[in-house]
Amino acid sequence: MKTGIIILAAGSSSRLGRPKQLLDYKGKTLLQTVINEALETSCRPVIVVLGATAKEIASQHQHDQANFVINESWESGMASSIVAGLSTMVKNNSEIESIIIAVADQAFIKMSNFNNLIEKQKETGKNIIASTYAETIGTPALFKKDYFEALLSLKGAEGAKKILKQYPQDVETVVFEQGEIDIDTETDYNNLISQQ
């Protein structure tokens, strides 16, 4: 199964007041951590969707194997970033059979989180595999081609979670330890740093 990864990194981090993509964690930016783990897998391409402060973020993340896409409509919400990433993916890689959507601020993401999604898909034959943590389901999440149209028709603030809720019978999950730890505020970041 040919799988690509889309990393959503276009938000303005309004609650944090500075780009969370560039926060330092263990000597790397949060975004670099996610890119590195994605590139450790056999999934290609790896597409990073930028929006707010795109130039600044791109200049600090030059990587031959990661493709950067600028979402000019990032302010309209997460849906536009999913659409920007997926439409680029499909246009340039006609053989893609599934995609994994990830976000830039899950500091504890590992290559194994991506691989577990793919393994679970093979085991169960389900078309959507999501990560589960803290009594919720979310990213990273794998979607087979059957759901590309649904993803491309998301609007505004809608994220992929809308599709997880719409088709529960086609969703299987894998556990992502510490997946609930993401960075939205200065407090979140300070908590993360204090645990290093």
N, C-alpha and C positions, 0 to 999 in steps of 0.2 A: 504494500500500500504506500503510495507516494504521498507523504505528508509534509506540509509547510508550516512554519510558525509565524504568527503575526503578534508583535509586541506593541501594545498600545501605550504611547508615551507622549500624547499630544496635549494633555491638560495643562492648565495654568497654575495648578497647586494653590488656588486662591486662599485656602484656609491656612496654608503654611507661610505664604508670603514670599516664597522664593522657589525656584524650580526643584521639585523633589527628585527629579531624574538625576540631578547633579549632586545630591547629598552623598557625602563620603561614608562608606561602610566597609570596614576592614581593608582600607587602602584602595577601594574602587568605588566608582559611583554606583548608586542603586541600579541605574539602567545598565551599566556595564556588567554587573553581576548577572542580570537576567539574560543579556546577550550572550555572555560567556557560557552559561549553562545551556542555553538553546543550541549554541554551536557545537557543544559536546555531543549532541545527539546526531543521528543520521538524517534528521529532518532538514530539508532544503526546499525552497529558499527560506531564509530568516529575514522577515521584513519588519522594520521598525517604523511605526507611524509617529511622526513629529508634528507639532502644531505651534503652540505657544513657545516663544523663545527657541524656535527651531534652529536658527543659525548657531546660537551659542551651544546648544546641546550637540548638534551635529559636529561642530568643530572639535569637541572633546571625545568623540566616539567614532573616529575613522576606523573602519574595519572592512577589509576586503570582502569578507564573506557575509557581511550583513548589508542588506539593501535598505536605504532610507527613503521614505516617502513622506512628502509634506502634505498634510491635510489643511488646505487653506480655510476650510469651513469648521475648524476645530471648535469654535465658539458655539456652534449649534448643538454640541453634545457628543456623547460617546458613539452614537450610531454612525456619525459621519466618518469617524476614524476606522471603525470596523469596515465600512463600505470602501474607504480609500485603500485600506490594506488588502482586502479581499479582491477588489476589482483589479488591482495591480497584480496580485498573485495569479489570478485566473488568466488575465490577458497574456502574461509572459510565460505561463507554465500550464499548457493545456492538459498535461497528464496528471495534474494534482487531483488526488482522490479524497483527501481530507486535510483540514487545517486545525491547528491548535491556536486558540486565542489566549494570550498571556498579558499581564500588566507590568508596568515598570517599577512597582513599589512593593512587591512581595519579596522581602529581603532574604527569606529562607528557601527560596526556590532552588531546586537542584535538577540536574539532568534526569535523575530518576523520576521526578514528578511528571516530566514529559513522556518518558518511556513507559511509565505505568499506565498512562492514558491509552497508549497504543496497544499495549499488551491486553488491557481489559477489553478494548474494542475487538481484538482478535478472538478473545475467549467468549465474549457474549454475543457478538454480532450486532450489538446495538449501534445506532447511528450517532448518538451523542454520549460522550463520556465526560463527566464534570468532576471537579475536585470537591471534596467535602471537608469542612472544618468548622468548629464552633457552631454546630447545629445548623449550618447553612450549606448551600452548594454554590460554587462559583468557579473562578479561573484558577489555574489554566483549565480550559475545556476544549475537548476535541469535537469537531463537527464533520461528519462525512458529507460528501458532495450533495446528497439529497437535501441538505439544509442550506446550501449556498444562497439559493434564491431568497429564502426567509431572512438570512443574515443581511443580504443586500437591500432588503426592503425595510430594515429598521429605520426609525426616524427619531430625531431629536435626542433626548436624554436616554432613550431606550438602549439597553445593553443586551448582550447575548443571553442574559438571565431570563429575558422575556420568552425566549424560545425554549429554554429549559422548563419553564412553567407551562408553556403551551403543549408540549409533547412529553409529559412525564413517563408515558409508557415506553418511550424510545430512549430513555436516559438511564445510564448506569453510572456509578460513582467509584472513585478511588480516594483513599484518605491522604490528605496533605498535612503532615505534621507542621504546626505553626503557620499554616496558611492564612489564618485570620490576622496575622501581624502584618499590617500594611501601614504606610506612613501618610497621614493626612494633616497632622498638626505638629507643632514644635514639641509638644509633650510626647507624641508617638515616637518622634525621632530621638528625643532624650532617653526614653525608655529603652529603645533599641541599642543605643550607644552604651548605656550603663550595663547592658547584659553581655557585652563583647567578651 
